[in-house]
Each structure stands twice: as C-alpha cells, then as structure tokens.
Amino acid sequence: MFEELDYQPTSIGEISLRKRTDPRFDDEVIFEVKLGEEFLMSSLVTAGEIALADLALNAHQGKALDVVVGGLGLGFTAAAALAFPKVSSLVVVEALQPVIDWHQRALVPLGAALNSDERCSFHCADFFELALSHDGFTAEGEQLFDVILLDIDHSPKHRLTDHGDKPDDDFYHEHNLSKLAQQLKSDGIFAMWSNDPPEDVFLTRLNNSFASASAEVCEFPNPYSEGTSSNTIYLAHK
C-alpha cells in the first residue's frame, strides 16, 4: 500500500518520505512525511499551508516582493507564494538537508516546479537562528524582506525542537519577535501557520512587537476524519 522513498537520520530524529494510494480517495497518490513515528504532513491536507502564503501576499500591496519561507515540507507554501507574479525572489530556509534533497531530486510532486523557478532558492539553515541574527536570512547579510512566512512548529506551544537552552531564547517571546520584525521592510508582513486555535497570549506578543496583528482561522474539509478541521494563520504588520 505504500513505498518508502527516503529515510534519513537528522539532528531531530529519523525523517522519512513515503507515498501510497488509498481506495477511500480513488487511489490518489498521497505523499507523507514522518518524523520518527509522528506524521508531520500529507499532500492530502494542504489548505493551511496554502492559506499561509495567500493571506500574507494578498495583504501586501507592494510589487516585486522579496519573500522568506521558513520550513519547506512538501513545498505547498513555497509554491503558493510563487504563484503570485509580484513575488520577485523567494528564499526557503529549511533546517533538514534531506527535505531539500527531496525537492532537488524531484521525489515530491512540487520539486520540479520549485527547482525550475529562477526566483526560488533553498537555504539549509536554522530559521530561528537566522531570524534573530544580525546577518539575517541570506549570505549577503542585512537584506530586508517584504514578507516572512513561517511553518515549522505545530504552534507556539507545541514545537518540534527547543529554540535554545534558556526560556529567553524562545523565538515566540516579544523581544525575539521584535528582532524578527527588524528583518522586514517598513511595510513588511510576518505570517505564521499554527495547528492550534488562536492563542491570546501569543497574539498579544505579536501586537506588542509589530504595529498590528490578527489571527485568521482557516477551516477546510478533512478527508481523513470526513469532517472539518482548522488551522490558524497569524498576520503581523510592521
């Protein structure tokens, strides 16, 4: 019923990519990513990842936008961003080299499209470290961006890894969110995906770190549960 396409040890555990078919969904080919025994993502459920790019880029009125995507996954956020002609460059920051390799080897459906788009580049690095660094997200250093999209942790409370050794290292604290804001141009937008409902504490931190912030609930049909699920997209304007 399924084929394992890749299995690699990483700094946060064994990550694997597999594809399978399911008669419940007309034998559609489904791509899935697992970290250890935990399912991280499926190509069958992508509404939240796409909404992350759509909401942020529709909210920005500028042209020739420079965009950062934190977290590559199966590539749906990056592809949704590149669907906007006004995006002139897109840097995807992904901490796990095997995930980048899947796209460069076209093991995943969107890999070929991302590779062939000259606006798109992959950067194997820790998004959270770069977001808070003086040099920023590119090798050139100190480049400011119009939009930063983040889809790595499950939510501000449910994370794949710790961000540092001390509580103050936590990316989701106000002083670090303010550092992230320094990576944006004056009219820039930071948007973040979360699997949890809107969190008032985190929304307050965003409003204290940016000029304004809001939380959009994205509802979508869930083919696995045959019901409705939802994600949260946080939008913060510098």
Number of C-alpha atoms within 10 A of each C-alpha: 7 13 11 13 13 15 16 14 13 13 9 12 12 13 22 21 23 18 19 14 15 12 8 9 12 8 10 13 15 17 22 21 23 17 19 14 11 9 12 17 16 17 18 15 15 16 18 24 25 17 22 29 30 16 15 23 24 10 14 16 10 13 11 12 20 21 29 26 25 26 25 23 24 26 24 22 27 27 21 16 24 21 12 15 10 16 20 15 18 24 20 25 24 21 21 21 14 19 24 23 15 19 22 18 11 15 19 22 17 17 19 14 16 21 16 10 13 11 15 20 14 19 19 15 17 16 22 22 15 16 21 21 15 13 14 20 27 14 9 8 11 14 14 19 25 23 27 26 26 26 21 23 18 15 21 19 12 12 11 13 10 13 16 12 8 8 10 13 16 17 21 18 16 19 17 18 21 19 16 21 26 20 25 21 15 13 14 26 25 26 23 24 27 26 17 16 15 18 15 10 9 17 18 15 17 25 18 15 22 22 12 15 20 15 19 16 16 16 13 15 13 15 13 11 8 8 9 11 15 17 23 22 28 25 24 23 23 19
